[in-house]
């Protein structure tokens, strides 16, 4: 089964975290690290610089986001950036933004 076009945008691009997130339990990716998404839409593997930092997520086609437990990763700025949003009431602790740095090199 082929992935949807929306999910392919997450998977095919290199996403570089722009700055360190505010401190918090969900602050798992830091500035300069590359975020990568792999796997099927129903079991999205999320890695920062090759290290698994989050539980598997689920791509939601209707809202074009990846849900990770109570948190989510959304595309912003005309799909040029992604943002991890920790769902902590009234707080941005652990949230980060990453920018599209082009396609991943061919896996060998």
C-alpha positions in Angstrom: 0.0 0.0 0.0 1.3 3.4 -1.0 1.6 6.3 1.5 -0.6 9.3 1.0 1.0 12.4 -0.7 0.7 14.3 2.6 2.6 11.7 4.6 5.2 11.5 1.8 6.0 15.2 2.5 6.9 14.3 6.1 9.0 11.2 5.1 10.8 12.5 2.1 12.3 15.7 3.6 15.2 16.4 5.9 13.8 18.5 8.9 16.4 20.4 10.9 15.4 21.6 14.4 16.0 25.4 14.4 16.6 26.1 18.1 16.5 24.3 21.4 13.0 23.9 22.8 12.0 25.3 26.2 12.8 22.8 29.0 10.2 20.1 29.6 9.7 16.3 29.5 8.9 16.4 25.8 12.1 18.4 24.8 13.6 15.4 23.0 15.0 17.0 19.8 17.5 19.8 20.0 18.9 22.5 17.7 20.8 21.2 14.7 19.4 17.7 14.8 17.6 16.3 11.8 14.2 14.8 12.3 13.2 11.8 10.2 9.9 10.0 9.7 9.7 6.4 8.6 7.3 3.5 8.6 3.6 3.2 7.7 1.1 6.0 8.3 -0.4 4.0 11.2 3.0 3.4 12.9 5.2 6.4 12.2 8.8 6.0 13.5 10.1 9.4 14.6 13.9 9.9 15.0 16.2 12.8 15.8 19.7 12.3 14.4 18.9 8.6 14.1 17.9 8.1 17.7 14.3 7.1 18.5 13.0 9.8 20.9 9.2 9.3 20.7 6.7 6.5 20.7 5.4 5.7 17.3 2.9 8.2 15.9 0.0 8.1 13.6 -0.4 10.2 10.4 -3.9 11.8 10.2 -4.6 12.6 6.6 -7.7 14.8 7.3 -5.7 17.3 9.4 -2.2 16.6 7.8 -0.5 16.0 11.1 1.2 13.2 13.0 -0.2 12.4 16.4 2.2 11.1 19.1 0.2 10.2 22.1 -1.4 13.5 23.3 1.2 15.5 21.3 1.3 16.3 17.6 3.6 17.3 14.7 2.0 19.7 12.2 3.2 21.3 9.0 3.3 25.1 9.0 4.5 27.9 6.7 3.3 26.3 3.4 4.8 22.9 4.4 8.3 24.4 4.7 8.4 23.8 8.4 7.1 21.4 11.0 6.3 22.0 14.6 6.2 19.5 17.5 3.4 20.7 19.8 3.4 19.2 23.3 -0.1 19.3 24.7 0.6 20.7 28.1 -2.1 23.2 29.1 -0.8 26.7 28.9 2.8 25.8 28.1 5.1 25.4 25.2 7.6 23.2 27.1 9.2 20.7 24.9 7.8 22.2 21.6 10.2 22.6 18.7 10.2 23.8 15.1 12.2 22.3 12.2 12.8 23.6 8.7 12.8 21.7 5.4 16.4 21.2 4.3 15.7 19.2 1.1 15.4 15.5 0.4 17.2 12.8 2.2 20.2 11.3 0.3 19.5 7.9 -1.3 19.7 5.2 1.3 22.4 2.7 0.4 
